[in-house]
């Protein structure tokens, strides 16, 4: 195999493939969930915890997923046919990927709406419009309330809910979501933004990877450069030098009282999309010798940098606001309002040239959400085409149907009732990929055999996996099982009797319980038919697709590879010494 073939893949080139991996990982979670939890639970401590978790768990587990699919050229449906009784697990991945598309589209629609109105003058959420209540903006208009709730070190009891008078909060809560409406409320502007998102998705996906490549550089570079510019801009604002230590929780005072290690692991796993099956789909289109480890490290490293940028930006944005009102930054960061749609516009109001910063941050966030959906839709299109080549002629039609269904199907989610239901529903659905990642560690590493899995890696990449990588694969199963049980117990304890959480809980029980029940039924039928051993044994076709590679793997052992390497090194050195001697004789 030539070096060109080694770096080529179905994505066109290694550069494009890495960009696709970045779009898959850097999603809505990196600017919504991670920053919000970090700034309210101790910024610096959470940044260090995120980075450590990315290194200790993120890289090994993502590397494991990329390796499995690259070694076997199997996507999320085929890879579980390694054991006959697990063949249905791949459809759980498809279900979760569909939920991810809906959620990303919903968030992208709201963010794109905020991006579009950032060009208006005046910006709608900085004035109390017809949607506002009578106490809207009371801090700016009522001197007594301002003194009681802002200037006093011990504010009065009614100041606890002063955040509901913020124009930014009321615009989001009452005008966009329509929380106070007795009827079914959908803002037409958000529907327009949803339609624009669908048009953008179609333009990026109608020719699958051929059309996607036109936008890849913008997808990956613009959000990173945008947040770098936001960090630099935040450092130039007034009040940062005075307030940054408390905003970043540099003494770990908040972090030590609010940290929950299991929650950090769950969030990082969710951010890297481990257990969702997307990594299987993407890696199955790469060539056998593609440098898997370096791709994984580059992807996780860039994701880590982006996470640090978004968290630090969210913390630093509070400093000018806290300085202007002479209040501690943490008291503003813990307001129970949405980070992206409430805190961000309120904090940026104190920035100079605030319209520019609003346009920049919302354009970055909208592009991140859209790029993740592009990769998800193309991944599902490739799954469909792989199983029926006739669909390859109609990718544009299929893509058009997908975006039309996505547009009309998500309209009910663009109001208060829809978004509250879906967010509550997703709290439990997020446990599905965690369950699948535990199963991956058990099936593809422990059951398959750590030594055998390491040999596969050695054969494919030419190097043995490091000791820390092996230890992480073995320990991950126990760690993730603990996280799954503890976080599910924690979530269930604080659950409310709302329709979204109830349906989410029963969906989780149905999916996981149904999959386990189906395993038992398959094994029982296999035992009755005296095929129990076949049902649990490894698929005979497991391994590379190429017959030549399959034969080479059958003859390969790590010991033989090491001996061959030493033999070649010995003869190489002997040849070098012989040439030096002949050269010396000629010189003399």
N, C-alpha and C positions, 0 to 999 in steps of 0.2 A: 504494500500500500504506500503510495507516494505521500510526501509531506502535505501536498495540496489536498489530497483526499482526507488526510487525517484531520485537517482543520475545517473541512467543508461540512455542511449539514443542510437539511431541508430548508433551513431559515435563510440560506444564501451565503452567509459568512459568519465567522465567530463574533465579529463586532455586532452584527445585527442580533445574533442569538443572545449575547450578553444584555443588549438593550431590551430584548423581549423579557428576559428574566427580571430585569429591574422594573419594568412596567408591571409584571406580575406581582412583585413583592411590595413596591412602593405604592400603596393604595390609600383609600380613604381613612383607614385606621391610623396611618402615620400623622395625619393632621387633625384628627378628631379625638380618638380614644387615648393614644399615648400621651400627647401634650396635656390634655385635660386632667388625666389622673396624676401625671408627674407634678404639675404646678400646684395641685391641691393636696398632694401627699408628701411634698418635699422634693424640690426640683433636682438639686445636685445628687442626692442619694438615689433617686430614681434613674437619673442619667447613667450613673455608674452601674446600677443594677441592670439596666437595659443592655449596656455594652457587655457586661460580664456574661449575661444570659445568651446574648447573640454569639459570643465566642464559645462558651462551654457547651451549650445545647443547640443553638441555631445552626452553626456551621456543620457539625457532625450529622445532624438529622437531615438537613437539606442535602448534604453530600450523599447520604445514604439513598435518598429518593432519586436524585439525579443518576446515581450509579446503577441502581436496579433497572431503571427504564432504559438507560443508555446501553447497558450490557446486553439486555434482552430485546431491545427495540419494541417494547410493549407499552401501550398506553394504560390509562387508569382502569379500563375495562379488562384488558387482556392480562395485566400483570397479576391479578388475583386468581387467574386460572392456574397458577403455580400449584395450588392444591384444589382438587376438584370440588370439595365441599365449601370453598370460599369464593367460588366464581361470581356470586351475586353481590359481593362487597363493592365492586366497581360502580354499581348503580347508585349507591349511597353518595359517592363522589359527585355523580352527575346531578343528583338532587341538591346537594349543597352548593355546587357551582351555579346552579340556576338561582338559588336564593341570593348568592353573592352578586349576580348580575342585577337582580331587582334592587337590592340595597344600594349598590354603587350608583345605579341610574337615579334612584330617588335622591340620594345625597348630591350627586352632580347637578341635578336639575335645580335644587335650591341654591347651590353655590354659584351656578351660572347666572341665576336670576340676580343674586347680589353683585356679581361681576358687572352685569349689564346696567344696573341702576347706579353703579359707582360713577358712571359718566354723566349722570344728571346733576343739575344745579338748580335748587339745593338738593342734596341727597335726601331721599324720602324719610329715612329713619332718624335723621337729625332734627326733624321738626315734628310737632304733634299734629298729625293730620286728622282727617275725619274718622279714622279708626281709633283715635286715642280716647282714653278715659279723662274725666275732669281733673284728676290729679297727675296727669302726664307732665313730666319735667318739673316736678314740684321743688326739687333741690335747687334749680336755677331761678325759680320765681318766688319762693317763700323763704325769707331770710331766717325765720325762726326754725323751720324744719332743717334748713342747712346747718344752722348752728348746733341744733340738738343731735343730728345724725352724722355730721361730718366733723365738726370742730371739737365736740365734747369727747373726752377719752372714754366715758361711760355713757353711751347713747341710751335714750329712753326705749321702752319696750316696743313702741310702734315702729322703731327704726329697723327692726329685724326683717321686715318685709318691704323695706324702702326700694328694693331693686325692681319691684313690679311697677314703679312709676317711671322707670327709665324709658325714654322714647324708643331706644333700640330693642328693648325687651317687648314693649307693647306692639311695635311694628311686626316683629317675628311671631309673637304669640297670638295677636288678634287679627292683624291684617293678612299675614301669610298663612298661618295655620287656621285661623278662625276659631279659636278655642272658646270664645263666648257666644258662638252662633248656635242656635237651636236647630238649624237646618244643615244639610250637607254642604260644606263650604270648600271650594277649590278656587284659589287665586288664578285668574286667567293668565297673568304674567308668568307664573310658575309653569303652567301648561305650555306656554310658548317656549320657555327655556327647555322643558322636557322634549318638545318637538325639535328644537335646534340640536339637542344632544343626540337624538335619534338620527337626524340628518348627518351629523358628524360621524356617528358610528357606522352608518351605511357607507359613507365615502372611504372610511378606513378599512372596511371589511369586505366590500363587494367582490374584490379579486383576491381574497384571503391575504397571504403574505405579500403578494405582488403590490397590492394597494397599501398595505400596512407600512412597508419599507419607506414610503414617501414621508411618513410622519415620525419615524422612530427617533431621529435625532432631537426633534422638538420635544417629544414625549419625555425624554430622559434628561436633557440638558437644561431646558427652560425652568422646570421646578427647582432644580438644584441651584442654578444661578440666581433665580428669583429669591430664594430664601437666604442665600449668601448676601444679597443686596439688602434684604430686610434686616439681617443682623447688623450689617454696617450702618444702615440708616437708623436703627434703634440706638446704636452707640452714640450717634450724633445728636440725639434728642436731649432736652433738658431734664435733669433729675435722675439720670441713669447712675451717675457716679455716687449720688447720695443714697439711692434706694436699691442698687443691684444686689448687695449682699443678702438682704432680707428676701428679695424676690426669688433669688436662687437658693435660699435656705442653705447658705454656705456652712452654717454650724450644725446642720443635720437635726435641728431641734424638732421640726415638724415630721421629718422622715422617720425618726426613731419611735414616734408615738403612733404613726399611721401605716407603717410598712406592712405588707402582706406578701411574702415571697412567692406563694403559690399563684397569686394574682399576676405578679410580674411575669412568671413563666407562661401562664395562660395567654397573656397579652402578646408576648413575643412570638409564641407559637402561632397565634392567630394572625399576627402581622406578616410572618414569613410564609403563610399559607401552607404550613406543614400539615399533612393529613387530608388536604382537600383534593388531592389527585391532579392538581394543575401541573405540578413538577413532573409527574409521570408523562403527561401529555406532551409537554414541551421537550423533555429530554429524549423521548422516543423518536423524535425527528432528527437527532444528531448522529454523526458517524461514530464508529466504534472507538476510534482513538482520540476523540475530542478531549482536550485537557479538562476533565471534570472538576478536579479539586480546585484549580486556579479560578475556574469560572464561578464556583461556589463562593470562594473567599472574596473575589471581586464584588460579587452581587451583594453578599451580606455586609461587606465593608461599606459600600456606597449606601446601603439601606441604613446602616448604623449612623453614618454621617448625616443623612437626611433626618433621621429621628432626633439626633442631637440638635440640629438646626431648628426643627419645628418646636422642640421643647424649650430651647433657650429663647427663641423668638417670642413664644407665648408668655414666658416669664418676664422678659425685658419690656414687652409692650405695656406692662402694668406700671412700670416705673414713672414715666412722665405723668400718668393719671394720678398716681399716688403722691407725687411731688406737688402737683398743681393743687390738690385738695388737702395736702398735709395729713395723709392717713397712711398706715402701714400697707405695703403692697399685698401682703397675704390676705388682709381683710377684703380686698377687691377680687383677688384670685378665687376666693372661696364662695363668691356669689353663686347661688344655685341656678345659673342661667347658662344657655348653650355657649360653648367657647367660640365657635366659628360665627354664629349668628347673633350673639349678644355681647360677649366680652370683647371680641376683636374690634367691631366697629366703635364700641364705647372707648376703648383704650386708644385707638388710632385717631380719635377726635382731637386729642391733645398734640398730635404730631403736626409739624409744619408740612404743608403740601399733602394733606391727608388724602385727597382724592387719588393721588398717584400711588400711595401705599395701599389703599383699598383695592385699586385696580390690579396692582401687582400680586397681592396675597390671594385674592379671589380667582385671578386667572391661573395662578400656580395650582391652587387646590382643585379647580374645575378640570384642569388638564390631567392631574393625577387620577381623579376618579374616572374620567373618560378613557384614559390609556389602559387602565386595568380592565375595563369592560371590553375594550378592543381585543386584548389578548384572550380574555375568557370566551368571547364569541368566536374568534378564529380557532381557538382550541376545540370548541364543540363542533365547528364546521369540519375541521380535519377528522374528528372522530366519525362524523357522519359519512364523509367522502371515503374514508378508509374502509368502511363496511359496505359501501355501494358506490362503485366508481362512476356510475351514471350521474350521480349528483354533482360531479365535478363540472359538468356542462352548465349547471343551473345554480352556481354559487351566488350569483347576483340576485336571483329570484328568492332563494332561500334566505339570504341575508335581509332582503327587503321584507319578507314575511316576519322574520324575527324582530326587526326594529318596529314594525307596525304593531305587532302583538305586544311588544315591550311598552310602546307609547300608550296604547289604550288600556293595557293591563295594569299599568302603574298609576293611572289617573286617580283612582280611589285612595292611593297612598300619599297623595300630595296635600292632604288636609290634616287637621289635628287628629281626627279619629283614625285615619289610615296610618300616619307616621307613628302615633303612640302604640297602635296595635302591632305594627311590624317591628318596632324597636323592642317591645316587650317579648314578642315572639322569638326574636333573634337571640335573646339572652340565653335561651336553652339550646337553640340550634347550634350555637358556637361550640357546644360540647361534642358535636358529631366528629369534626376533624381530630379532636383530641383523642377520642376513642379509636379512630382509624390509625392514628400515629402510634398508639400503643400496640395495636394489632400488627402494624408494619414491623416494629422492633421485634415482636415475638416470632412472626412468621418468616421474615426475610433475613433475620440475623441469628436469633437464638435457636429457633427450630432448624433452620437451614444449616446452621453451624458457623460460629464466628471465624474459625480457621478457613473453612471453605469459602466463606464470603470474602475474607481477606485475600485468598488466592485468586478469586475472580477479579478483584481490584488490581492485584499485582499483575495478572495476565493482561488486563485491559489497559492499565496506565503505565505499567513497567516499574512501579515502585510499590513497596509495602505500605499500607496505612499505618500512621503513627500510633504509638501506644495510647496516647490520650484519646484518639479517635475511637479505638476499640473499647476503652473503658467507658467512654460516653455512650456508645451504642448499648453496652450491657446495662449500665446504670439507668439509662433513660427510661427503660420500661418501668422500673420501680418508681422513679421520680414522677413520671407522667401519670402513673396510676394513682399516686398520692394526690397530685394536683387535681385530677379528675374527680376523685371522691370528695376531697375537702371543699373544692370550689362549688361542686354541685350541692353539697350539704349547706354551704354558706348561702348560696343563691336561693335554695329552697326555704331556708329559715327566714330570709327577709322578703320572700315573695308576697305579692299582694293578690287579692282575688279579682284580677282583671282578666278579660277575655284573651288578650295576647299572651300573657304568661301561662294561663291555663292551657291554651291550645299548643303553645311552645313546649310545655312539659309533656303533654300527651303525645305530641309528634316525636319528641326525643325518645320517649319510652317505646313508642310504636316502631320507630326506625331501628333502634338498638336492640330492643327485645325481639322484634320480628326477624332481624338478621341472625341473632343467636338461635332463635327457634328454628329458622330455616337451616342453619348448620346442623342442628340436632336431627331434623327430619331427613336431611340428605345422608347423614351418617347412618341413621336407622335403616333407611331404604337400602343403602350400600351393604349394610350388615346382613339384611334379609336376603339380598341377591348374592351374598358371599363375595362382595367387591369392596369390603371395608378397607382393606389394605390399599387398593387402588385409589380410593377416595381421599386418603390422607397422605399418600406418597407424592413426592415431587413430580411434576409434569416431566415426562421424558424429553420433551422438546425445549426444556428450560435452558437458556443460554443464547449465544449469538445466532442470528439468522443464517449467516454465511456458513456453508458446509466446511469450507477451509478453516475458518475460525473455530468452528465446533470441534473439528478433529484436533486442531492445535491445542484447544483447551483440555481435551481428553488426555493428551500426553503431557500436559503441563503440571509441574509441582513447584512449589516455592524453593524446595531444596535443589531441584534440578536447575532452576533458573539461577540460583546463587552460585552453584558449581560452574555452570556455563559462563557466568559473568567473570568469575575468578580465572577460569581457563583462558578466556579471551583477553583479560587484562594482563595475564602472565605472558602470553604470546605477543601482545602488543608492546609490552615493555622490552621483551627479548628482541623484537624487531627493531625498536628504537635504539637499543644498545648496539646491535649489530651494524646498523647504518652509521652510528657515530664512530664505531671502530674503523669502518671502511673509509669514512671521511678523513679520519686522523691519519691513516696510512697514506692516502693520496696527498695530503698536505705535507707530510714529511718527505 
